[in-house]
Amino acid sequence: MLSDPEIMRSLVVDGAQLVDAEVRKKSGISGAAVRAGYKTMVKIKPGIVEEAMGILLPGFAPAIDPFWEKARASGEPHRYFEEHATEIADALLGVTDRRAERAKHPVMKKLYRGLRGTALAQTASSVPSLSHLILRYDPL
């Protein structure tokens, strides 16, 4: 699926919109930190979210595939993603951690390190929404 440039572009745009929507939903002190970090990142480098999606999708796909196969087999992918949100989030963060280690922009690296402590919980809370995005491209 990712080898098709048109599908890849759509996934990048939809993925960036998902990230934006999920960041806006964050609340509390840790949510405020995520929103502030996100706002700073986007201000420093407009288009960074779509750019990051384009870079990270090839790593995210194989990280999510085993979970998606089990979710499809369950017949209730959204429920499966809800029940396994922490595991799925951990797999996704493994991809971003490896990428962050190679980042060249010092401010971006610092922002990532600063937000990483709450990233597992923040990402896990967004995993159920990810199932809806995947279903658009890989319906049951």
Secondary structure as the mmCIF struct_conf table of DSSP 4:
data_model
#
loop_
_struct_conf.conf_type_id
_struct_conf.id
_struct_conf.beg_label_comp_id
_struct_conf.beg_label_asym_id
_struct_conf.beg_label_seq_id
_struct_conf.end_label_comp_id
_struct_conf.end_label_asym_id
_struct_conf.end_label_seq_id
TURN_TY1_P TURN_TY1_P1 LEU A 2 SER A 3
BEND BEND1 ASP A 4 ASP A 4
HELX_RH_AL_P HELX_RH_AL_P1 PRO A 5 LYS A 25
HELX_RH_AL_P HELX_RH_AL_P2 GLY A 28 ILE A 44
BEND BEND2 LYS A 45 LYS A 45
TURN_TY1_P TURN_TY1_P2 PRO A 46 GLY A 47
HELX_RH_AL_P HELX_RH_AL_P3 ILE A 48 SER A 74
TURN_TY1_P TURN_TY1_P3 GLY A 75 GLY A 75
HELX_RH_AL_P HELX_RH_AL_P4 PRO A 77 GLU A 83
TURN_TY1_P TURN_TY1_P4 HIS A 84 HIS A 84
HELX_RH_AL_P HELX_RH_AL_P5 ALA A 85 GLU A 101
TURN_TY1_P TURN_TY1_P5 ARG A 102 ARG A 102
HELX_RH_AL_P HELX_RH_AL_P6 PRO A 106 TYR A 137
BEND BEND3 ASP A 138 ASP A 138
#
